[in-house]
Amino acid sequence: MSAGDRSDAVSRRDALKRALVGAAGAALLGPGAVGAQLGKRPKPVAAAATKAKAVIQVWMWGGPPHLDTFDPKPEAGYDFCGPFRQPIETNVAGIRVGQLLPRLAQQADKYSLIRSVTHGNNGHETAAYIVQTGRESGGRLAFPSIGALVSRFMGQEGGYVGLVPPYVVLTQPQGRFDEAGFLGPRYKPFATGGDPNAQRFIVEGVVAGNITDERQRSRRDLLHSLDTLRAALPNDPQAAKLAACETNAYDLILGDAGKLFDLSQETDELRQQYGRNTFGQSCLAARRLVAAGVPYVTINYGGWDTHKQNFETMGWKLPELDAGLATLLQDLADRGLLESTIVWCCGEFGRTPRVAWEAPWGGGRHHYGQCFSALVAGGGFRGGQVVGASDATGEQVAERPVSAQDLLGSICQLLGIDPEGPMPNPRGLEVKVMAAEQTAAQGGGRLAEIM
């Protein structure tokens, strides 16, 4: 294991430990300890029409090509669309998607497409920071990602009491930046590690690959037999709190909470519909988590950085996306969860509309933050709509620019988090949840037309 791998593993263990002992640990530290760490901690302000209770974010790390996915341009010619010249009409008249997304085409009434997202930044880290936080990088504060922000307002402070942490990433941390920002490590995501498509989903700190549940129970029994302190201090309140932490930990490993990650409880038919691959099974795991009340789940779905041979990669990548995302939307709807669960899907930017046919790219697409697409569904977002438009070649925003602030502010509003409300920070500064426009590309405001 490399030093980087060890660092990631420690982060995941630390995140899990924080989630398990947070309440008891705060009590052991004494009143005001957590408040002293973060400064003023204002309560979330409810928006007028709160509909959403959870979010599933499909983070297409690397930048998906908008012309091959949600904004096809066959009329622009081969130098722009390549071999993808036959977009599919969806079940909503007038809306087309890429030709390798037939199942999503039949779900268009459940989602809306935003075809005019813009920020103009072409760097992975800086663009990801903009899209995840709604802020430009390089300021005096490192702002939290939307997942950490939701964890802050809808986690323990918002009444969430589940044993699974309120912010989960399947399966690796979602970007090369600090997701929690100035909120601190308490709000970092719990990255599961493992592969949900494996025979057994080995979740960091919850499911051990070479230890059976029976052996875990035996270890617990041995621990109890050796714990003379508990017997010597039967009425000690501090010992009682530590015992409660241990109970929570084992409930997560052996109880119903840990079973959330056991996808073998789902039917083989449903698992096949999602797709027997890491992404498809991550979508299924995300559905199980939000059904159990987890407020924010990110599926870190990499592999979209297609500088070379874009179309060969899309040949297998897009069918994988199509099966997993389409089944997720249908499954949420069938279970009555879509109306309370926001699903949003995009990357840090799009990819160049003009194809790089020359060597060494061989039909690649490069970074492109000037104009790209996102998909939103559920939780109060209306389906069957298109917001904004790109020009004839997909290179520029033609109408209704949408900034990261517009998108994230709309998500916050639907969750009941006031975008204009105060954001807690360790310096006691007057910082809003979602700032006024600060990026080079200005948006047109929150997505009122689909809310």
Backbone hydrogen bonds, N-H to C=O, Kabsch-Sander energy under -0.5 kcal/mol:
donor,donor_aa,acceptor,acceptor_aa,energy
6,R,2,S,-2.5
7,S,3,A,-2.3
8,D,4,G,-2.3
9,A,5,D,-2.6
10,V,6,R,-2.6
11,S,7,S,-2.1
12,R,8,D,-2.2
13,R,9,A,-2.6
14,D,10,V,-2.9
15,A,11,S,-2.5
16,L,12,R,-2.2
17,K,13,R,-2.7
18,R,14,D,-2.6
19,A,15,A,-2.0
20,L,16,L,-2.1
21,V,17,K,-2.4
22,G,18,R,-1.2
25,G,21,V,-3.8
26,A,22,G,-2.3
27,A,23,A,-1.7
28,L,24,A,-2.3
29,L,25,G,-2.1
30,G,26,A,-1.2
33,A,30,G,-1.5
36,A,32,G,-2.0
37,Q,33,A,-1.0
37,Q,34,V,-0.5
38,L,34,V,-1.5
39,G,35,G,-1.3
46,A,44,P,-0.6
50,T,47,A,-0.5
51,K,414,L,-1.7
52,A,414,L,-2.1
53,K,340,S,-3.4
54,A,340,S,-1.4
55,V,295,P,-2.1
56,I,342,I,-3.2
57,Q,55,V,-0.5
57,Q,297,V,-2.9
58,V,56,I,-0.6
58,V,344,W,-2.9
59,W,57,Q,-0.9
59,W,299,I,-2.2
60,M,58,V,-0.9
60,M,346,C,-2.4
61,W,59,W,-1.9
63,G,60,M,-2.0
66,H,64,P,-0.7
68,D,65,P,-0.8
69,T,65,P,-0.7
69,T,66,H,-0.5
71,D,66,H,-2.4
76,A,73,K,-1.6
77,G,74,P,-1.3
80,F,77,G,-1.9
81,C,77,G,-2.6
82,G,78,Y,-1.8
84,F,81,C,-1.8
85,R,83,P,-1.7
88,I,97,V,-2.7
90,T,95,I,-2.5
91,N,105,A,-2.3
95,I,92,V,-1.9
96,R,94,G,-0.5
97,V,88,I,-2.0
98,G,69,T,-3.1
101,L,98,G,-1.7
105,A,101,L,-1.7
106,Q,102,P,-0.8
106,Q,103,R,-0.7
107,Q,104,L,-1.7
108,A,105,A,-0.7
110,K,107,Q,-2.6
111,Y,107,Q,-0.5
111,Y,108,A,-0.7
112,S,376,V,-3.0
113,L,385,Q,-2.2
114,I,374,A,-3.2
115,R,113,L,-0.6
115,R,387,V,-2.6
117,V,372,F,-2.1
118,T,402,V,-2.1
119,H,369,G,-2.3
120,G,369,G,-3.0
127,A,123,G,-3.0
128,A,124,H,-2.6
129,Y,125,E,-2.2
130,I,126,T,-1.9
131,V,127,A,-2.5
132,Q,128,A,-2.5
133,T,129,Y,-2.0
134,G,130,I,-2.7
135,R,129,Y,-0.6
143,F,141,L,-0.8
145,S,179,E,-3.7
146,I,132,Q,-1.9
149,L,145,S,-2.4
150,V,146,I,-2.4
151,S,147,G,-2.3
152,R,148,A,-2.3
153,F,149,L,-2.1
154,M,150,V,-3.2
155,G,151,S,-1.3
158,G,155,G,-0.6
159,G,156,Q,-1.3
160,Y,155,G,-2.8
168,V,296,Y,-2.3
169,V,190,F,-2.3
170,L,298,T,-3.1
171,T,169,V,-0.6
177,F,175,G,-1.0
179,E,177,F,-0.9
181,G,178,D,-0.5
182,F,142,A,-2.5
183,L,180,A,-1.8
184,G,181,G,-1.6
187,Y,184,G,-1.9
188,K,185,P,-1.5
190,F,167,Y,-3.0
191,A,189,P,-0.9
192,T,169,V,-2.3
192,T,190,F,-0.6
193,G,171,T,-2.8
198,A,195,D,-2.1
202,I,200,R,-0.9
203,V,201,F,-1.1
204,E,192,T,-3.3
206,V,203,V,-2.3
207,V,203,V,-2.4
208,A,206,V,-0.5
211,I,208,A,-0.9
216,Q,212,T,-1.9
217,R,213,D,-2.2
218,S,214,E,-2.1
219,R,215,R,-2.3
220,R,216,Q,-2.2
221,D,217,R,-2.5
222,L,218,S,-2.4
223,L,219,R,-2.5
224,H,220,R,-2.2
225,S,221,D,-2.0
226,L,222,L,-1.4
227,D,223,L,-0.8
227,D,224,H,-0.5
228,T,226,L,-1.7
231,A,227,D,-0.9
232,A,228,T,-2.1
233,L,229,L,-1.7
236,D,233,L,-1.1
240,A,236,D,-1.9
241,K,237,P,-1.9
242,L,238,Q,-2.1
243,A,239,A,-2.3
244,A,240,A,-2.0
245,C,241,K,-1.9
246,E,242,L,-2.1
247,T,243,A,-2.3
248,N,244,A,-2.4
249,A,245,C,-2.4
250,Y,246,E,-2.4
251,D,247,T,-2.2
252,L,248,N,-2.1
253,I,249,A,-1.8
254,L,250,Y,-3.3
255,G,250,Y,-0.5
255,G,251,D,-1.8
258,G,251,D,-0.9
259,K,255,G,-1.2
260,L,256,D,-0.6
260,L,257,A,-1.4
261,F,258,G,-1.5
262,D,259,K,-1.7
263,L,261,F,-1.2
265,Q,262,D,-1.5
266,E,263,L,-1.8
271,R,267,T,-2.1
272,Q,268,D,-2.2
273,Q,269,E,-1.8
274,Y,270,L,-2.0
275,G,271,R,-1.3
277,N,275,G,-2.1
281,Q,277,N,-2.4
282,S,278,T,-1.6
283,C,279,F,-2.2
284,L,280,G,-1.6
285,A,281,Q,-2.4
286,A,282,S,-2.5
287,R,283,C,-2.1
288,R,284,L,-2.0
289,L,285,A,-2.1
290,V,286,A,-2.5
291,A,287,R,-2.0
292,A,288,R,-1.1
293,G,290,V,-1.3
294,V,289,L,-2.2
296,Y,166,P,-1.7
297,V,55,V,-2.5
298,T,168,V,-2.7
299,I,57,Q,-3.3
300,N,170,L,-2.6
300,N,298,T,-0.7
301,Y,59,W,-2.4
301,Y,299,I,-1.2
302,G,300,N,-0.9
304,W,61,W,-1.6
306,T,304,W,-1.8
307,H,305,D,-1.4
309,Q,361,W,-2.0
310,N,363,G,-1.5
311,F,363,G,-0.7
313,T,309,Q,-1.9
314,M,310,N,-2.7
315,G,311,F,-1.3
316,W,312,E,-0.5
316,W,313,T,-1.3
317,K,313,T,-2.5
318,L,314,M,-1.8
320,E,316,W,-1.2
321,L,317,K,-2.3
322,D,318,L,-3.0
323,A,319,P,-2.3
324,G,320,E,-2.1
325,L,321,L,-2.6
326,A,322,D,-1.8
327,T,323,A,-2.0
328,L,324,G,-2.0
329,L,325,L,-2.3
330,Q,326,A,-2.1
331,D,327,T,-3.1
332,L,328,L,-2.7
333,A,329,L,-2.1
334,D,330,Q,-2.9
335,R,331,D,-1.6
336,G,333,A,-1.5
337,L,332,L,-3.0
338,L,332,L,-1.1
340,S,337,L,-1.1
341,T,337,L,-0.6
341,T,338,L,-0.9
342,I,54,A,-2.7
343,V,377,A,-2.8
344,W,56,I,-2.1
345,C,375,L,-2.7
346,C,58,V,-1.6
350,G,368,Y,-2.7
352,T,366,H,-2.3
355,V,79,D,-3.2
356,A,364,G,-3.0
357,W,355,V,-1.2
361,W,358,E,-1.3
362,G,358,E,-1.4
363,G,356,A,-2.1
364,G,356,A,-1.9
365,R,306,T,-2.7
368,Y,350,G,-1.5
372,F,117,V,-2.1
374,A,114,I,-2.0
375,L,345,C,-2.2
376,V,112,S,-2.4
377,A,343,V,-2.0
378,G,110,K,-0.7
378,G,381,F,-0.6
379,G,338,L,-2.2
381,F,378,G,-1.9
382,R,450,I,-3.2
384,G,108,A,-1.8
384,G,111,Y,-2.4
385,Q,111,Y,-0.6
387,V,113,L,-3.1
389,A,399,E,-1.9
391,D,396,Q,-2.2
394,G,391,D,-1.3
398,A,389,A,-2.7
399,E,389,A,-1.8
402,V,116,S,-2.5
407,L,403,S,-2.1
408,L,404,A,-3.0
409,G,405,Q,-2.4
410,S,406,D,-1.6
411,I,407,L,-1.9
412,C,408,L,-2.7
413,Q,409,G,-2.4
414,L,410,S,-2.1
415,L,411,I,-1.4
416,G,412,C,-0.6
416,G,413,Q,-1.2
417,I,412,C,-2.7
418,D,45,V,-1.2
418,D,416,G,-0.6
421,G,418,D,-1.8
423,M,431,V,-3.9
428,G,425,N,-1.6
431,V,429,L,-1.4
433,V,421,G,-2.5
434,M,419,P,-2.5
442,Q,440,A,-0.7
444,G,401,P,-1.9
447,L,406,D,-0.6
448,A,446,R,-2.2
450,I,447,L,-1.9
451,M,448,A,-1.2
